[in-house]
Amino acid sequence: MRKSNFALRLQPSLLDEARKLAEIEGVALNQFINVAVAEKVSALRTENYLEARAARGSVPKALAVLDRAGVGRRPDKGDALPKRKPRPSR
């Protein structure tokens, strides 16, 4: 794995907290910061991925799939839903 150096400027209070948490976690400050950045990158990529998937989705198609789910089968014990009003046609 290729590694690089990067001068990181943190607010003193943030650096103090990061040092304390790294010590509590039993890892080096560098490792703690690497994991924190990786978690943030992962969260942002996941958000973008889910937004892109949602944009490709179709509510009518999803509802049609749900309407077919379990057709011809009785609910398992404890899975029965209360009767619902019919949905208007689309």
Residue pairs with C-beta under 8 A, 6 or more apart in sequence:
8 33
10 18
18 29
18 32
18 33
18 36
19 29
21 32
22 28
22 29
22 31
22 32
25 32
27 35
60 90
63 87
63 90
75 81
